[in-house]
Amino acid sequence: MPPQKSTAQQTSRSAVSRQKPRRAASQPSTPAGLSPFEDELSTLVLRGCLIARDAVFNVRDLLSQGSRLAFLAIKDCEKELDQIERKIDEQMPGAITRVSEAKARELLACLKFITDLERIGDLAYSCVMQLQTRRESLPAADSKALVEMATLLCEMLEEVHQGFLTRELAHPKKVLHRDPEVDRVCHKLFQRHLAKADAIDKDHTAASPEHFAILLAAQALERIGDHAKNLAEELYGLSERRSLRHTGKKLVYT
């Protein structure tokens, strides 16, 4: 059943009503076991997860429907994530001095989270800037591939949100399993365009602007997947108290 709209989303993002964007199941709440000092920061991170997910959802909506409202929504998401990052940066020094070492680790995780989430907002906006005026001329195969990537990324970011809320390992594991699917679609799209580029070189003709725009958009989406993977690894660290960044990653993929 589609999640309901949370107070974290603003009117400009919910304006894409005809396509009924997915919304959070509830208003962002604080994960169990956090101290009062952490409540606001963790709630900001949860809000950021929802906003990043909405940004990518609207990328998919723009690609599939050509909605002008979706473009405005993505721009709004990018600005909101910037604001949340600034707020966390401002509050972190005071909050981290009032908690134990274990809780400080969780606060540092919040800082790492918002860094990746803010980059996701930037990349979503970069993607649609490449395609905003070219959507109508996109080849069907390329449009389908980009929509598939955005769909997978929406699912991954929803799992990130649920993982931060519940701290259950099932959610980051799903993200890590889906990331190679995003890479596969992206690489297939690149291979198709590289083959076209070879044909263009042989004909001594110039590549079209759409060719480069599609590749840049696909690259932006693939990098969103990389950031979602970073978030999943950070969730694993929060739950298991050990990092996947350097060792033990195979345990998650199996």
C-alpha positions, 0 to 999 in steps of 0.5 A: 500500500502506498505510504502516506505523505509526511510533514517532511515534504513541502507543497512543491514536491507533493504538487505532482498529484496526478502521478501520486508520488510515494510518501513516507508511511508516517511523520519522521520519528526518532529511532528507538534508544536515542537520547534527547540530545540526538532526537532532533538530529536523527529526525533531520536525517530521517527527513533528509532520507524522505526528501532524497527519495522524493527527489529521485522519484520525481526524476523518474516522474519527469522522465516518464511523464515530462511533468514540469512540476516534477522538475520544480519538486527536484529543485525544491528537494535539493534546496531542502537537503542543503538546509538540513545539512547546514542545520546539522553542521551547526548543531553537531558540535554542541550535541556531540559534547553531551553524550557518551562515546557510543552515542557520539558514534551515532551522531557521527553517523548522522553527519555522514548520512546527511553528507551523502543525502545532500549529494544525492539531491545535487545529483538528482538536480544535475540529472534533470538539468541534462534532460529537461529540454531533451526528454521528448527527443530521448530514444525509447531504449534510453528513456526506459533505461533511465526510468529503470535506474530511477525506479531502483534508486527510489526503492533503495532510498526507501530501504535506507529510510526504513533501515535508519528508522528500525536499525534492522539489517534486512533493509541495508542488505536489500540496498547492497543487493540492488546497487549492482542492478543499477550499475548493470543498467548504466553500463548497458546504456553506456555500451550502447552509446559507445557503439554509436560513437564508434559508428559516428567516428567512422562516418566522420560526423559529430555526436549529437548533444543528446548523446552526451546529455544521456550519458551524463544523466546516467552517470549522475543516477549511477553515482546516486546508487553509490551514495545509497550504497554508502548509506547502507554500509553506514547502517550496517555499522550502526547495527553491527558496530563494525564498518563494511568500508574496509572488511567483511562486505561479502557477508552482506552480499551473500 
